[in-house]
Amino acid sequence: MGISKENPSVEFLLECWADDPALRIVIKKLVIKFPQWGLVAADGVLVKWDE
């Protein structure tokens, strides 16, 4: 099973971000790898980027 380029739900990622500090590292890397998702991780916060 490979990583999908489809955007996971923002709510799901925010829930994972809040629940598990270890997942923050993975989510940060995914956000960098897939900028088309429109998410930004900065200053310990995950937010939806408004273009």
Sequence and secondary structure as in RCSB ss.txt:
>XXXX:A:sequence
MGISKENPSVEFLLECWADDPALRIVIKKLVIKFPQWGLVAADGVLVKWDE
>XXXX:A:secstr
     S   HHHHHHHHHH HHHHHHHHHHHHH GGG EEEETTEEEE   
